[in-house]
Amino acid sequence: MKEINIPKTYEEALARKKEVLELINAYNEAILNGYPPTLSDEEIDLLQEEYLVLNDLVIEKEHDENGDIVYEEQFTDEGVVIEKRVKKRTFFDEINPAIYLYMFVVLLFSSWFMMRVLCFDLLIATFTWEKYQNATPFWIWVGVMLPFLAYIIILIGLNFIFLWFFRKNKAQRIFLKWWIVGHFVIIIVNLLIIYFTDIKPLFDLLIENI
């Protein structure tokens, strides 16, 4: 019985796989159309066995979105080159989806609107005129700013808690560190907007009426 000859290179294995597939298809078409088979039973069995072997060895080259072939080379004991597709992983592929979800939620609560609404609600809930009757302007300012400062400390604290949970992954650790810096800048900008549009006018009003 004829033995299967394993090609020595990937290109030869790929070409032989296509050749064997064409022979098998031609045999099947002849049978379906009622023509005499082009191969003997022994030959077709051997081709089908060869195809299974080649199919395990050969993986078609694939291209990424840029048209580049992406693969890694491996060698079997028979010397056949196997090229397997390896997905190119970017830096952002290393980031846990939970981090993106967390960022979205925290950005929402760091927005100018949410900071303004929640912090002023807290200020109103804790405000009493008696508390500020004998207070100096500085302590009045501290009292007005306290809900905003506490809110910011909570948001920043959540960032460090998240960083602690994902600290073992280098990419996620770097990503979260940059996120903390960027998030801090966003919070400060929103706080400055709220300060000049709402907090300072309220502070000036309290000074005039206490």
C-alpha positions in Angstrom: 0.0 0.0 0.0 1.3 3.4 -0.9 2.4 5.5 2.1 1.6 9.2 2.8 4.5 11.5 2.0 4.5 14.4 4.4 5.8 17.6 2.7 8.8 19.2 4.2 7.7 22.9 4.0 4.5 24.8 4.7 4.2 25.9 1.0 4.5 22.3 -0.2 2.0 21.1 2.4 -0.5 23.8 1.4 -0.2 23.0 -2.3 -0.5 19.3 -1.7 -3.6 19.8 0.4 -5.3 21.8 -2.4 -4.3 19.1 -4.9 -5.7 16.3 -2.8 -8.9 18.2 -2.2 -9.4 18.6 -6.0 -8.8 14.9 -6.6 -11.3 14.0 -4.0 -13.9 16.4 -5.3 -13.4 15.1 -8.9 -13.9 11.6 -7.6 -17.1 12.5 -5.8 -18.5 14.4 -8.8 -17.8 11.4 -11.1 -19.7 9.2 -8.7 -22.6 11.6 -8.4 -22.9 12.0 -12.2 -22.8 8.3 -12.9 -19.4 8.3 -14.5 -16.7 5.7 -13.9 -14.6 6.6 -10.8 -11.4 8.3 -11.5 -9.6 6.5 -8.6 -9.7 3.1 -7.1 -11.1 2.5 -3.7 -7.7 2.1 -2.3 -6.5 5.3 -3.8 -9.5 7.4 -2.6 -9.1 6.0 0.9 -5.5 6.9 0.9 -6.2 10.4 -0.4 -8.9 11.0 2.3 -6.4 9.9 4.9 -3.8 12.1 3.5 -6.2 15.1 3.4 -7.0 14.6 7.1 -3.3 14.6 7.9 -2.6 17.7 5.8 -5.7 19.4 7.2 -4.3 19.0 10.7 -0.9 20.3 9.6 -1.8 23.2 7.4 -3.7 26.2 8.6 -4.4 28.8 5.9 -2.6 32.1 6.3 -4.8 34.8 7.5 -4.5 38.6 7.2 -5.2 41.3 9.7 -7.1 44.5 9.0 -3.9 46.0 7.5 -3.4 43.1 5.1 -0.4 41.7 7.0 -0.1 38.0 7.4 -0.3 37.1 11.1 1.1 33.8 12.1 3.6 31.9 14.3 5.8 29.2 13.0 6.1 25.8 14.5 7.8 22.6 13.3 6.6 19.0 13.7 8.9 16.0 14.1 8.5 15.4 10.4 9.8 18.9 9.6 6.5 20.4 8.4 6.1 24.1 9.0 2.8 24.8 10.6 1.6 28.4 10.5 -1.0 29.3 13.0 -2.8 32.6 13.1 -2.0 34.7 16.1 -4.2 37.6 16.9 -2.2 40.8 17.3 -3.0 42.0 20.8 -2.9 45.7 21.4 -2.3 47.4 24.7 -6.0 48.0 25.1 -6.8 44.3 24.5 -5.1 43.6 27.9 -7.6 45.8 29.7 -10.4 44.0 31.6 -13.8 45.1 30.3 -14.9 45.8 33.9 -12.4 48.7 33.9 -14.1 50.3 30.9 -17.5 49.9 32.6 -16.1 51.4 35.8 -14.6 54.4 33.9 -18.0 55.1 32.2 -19.9 55.1 35.5 -17.3 57.2 37.3 -17.1 59.7 34.4 -20.9 60.0 34.6 -20.7 60.8 38.3 -17.7 63.2 37.7 -19.7 65.3 35.2 -20.4 68.9 36.0 -24.1 68.2 36.3 -23.9 65.2 38.7 -21.3 66.9 40.9 -23.4 70.0 41.1 -26.7 68.3 41.8 -25.4 65.7 44.3 -23.1 68.1 46.2 -25.6 70.9 46.5 -28.2 68.4 47.7 -25.8 67.3 50.4 -25.0 70.9 51.3 -28.7 71.8 51.6 -29.3 68.6 53.7 -26.6 69.6 56.2 -26.9 73.4 56.2 -28.2 75.3 59.1 -28.0 79.1 59.6 -27.1 78.6 63.3 -24.0 76.7 62.4 -22.6 79.8 60.6 -23.8 82.6 62.8 -20.4 83.3 64.5 -18.2 81.7 61.8 -15.5 83.5 60.0 -15.5 83.8 56.2 -12.9 81.1 56.0 -15.0 78.6 57.9 -18.1 79.5 56.0 -16.1 78.8 52.8 -14.9 75.5 54.3 -18.5 74.5 55.1 -19.7 75.3 51.6 -16.8 73.4 50.0 -16.9 70.4 52.3 -19.5 68.4 50.4 -17.6 68.9 47.1 -14.3 68.0 48.7 -15.8 64.9 50.3 -17.3 63.9 47.0 -14.0 64.3 45.1 -12.2 62.2 47.8 -14.7 59.4 47.3 -14.3 59.4 43.6 -10.5 59.5 43.7 -10.5 56.8 46.4 -12.5 54.5 44.2 -9.8 54.8 41.6 -7.1 53.6 43.9 -9.3 50.8 45.1 -9.7 49.6 41.5 -6.0 50.0 40.9 -5.3 47.8 43.9 -7.5 45.0 42.5 -5.9 45.1 39.1 -2.3 45.8 40.2 -1.0 42.4 39.2 -1.5 43.0 35.5 1.2 45.5 34.2 -0.9 46.8 31.3 -3.9 47.4 33.5 -1.8 48.9 36.2 -0.3 51.5 33.8 -3.7 52.2 32.2 -5.3 52.9 35.6 -2.5 55.1 36.7 -2.9 57.3 33.6 -6.7 57.1 34.2 -6.3 58.5 37.7 -4.3 61.4 36.4 -6.8 62.1 33.6 -9.8 61.7 35.9 -8.3 64.1 38.5 -7.9 66.7 35.8 -11.5 66.3 34.7 -12.7 66.6 38.3 -10.7 69.8 38.9 -12.0 71.4 35.7 -15.6 70.6 36.6 -15.0 71.8 40.1 -13.6 75.1 38.9 -16.6 75.6 36.7 -19.0 74.9 39.5 -17.0 77.1 41.9 -17.2 80.2 39.7 -20.8 79.7 38.5 -22.4 78.4 41.8 -20.2 78.1 44.8 -18.7 81.6 44.9 -22.1 83.3 44.4 -23.5 81.2 47.2 -20.5 82.0 49.4 -20.9 85.7 48.8 -24.6 85.5 49.6 -23.9 83.8 52.9 -21.3 86.4 53.9 -23.8 89.2 53.2 -26.6 87.5 55.3 -24.7 86.2 58.3 
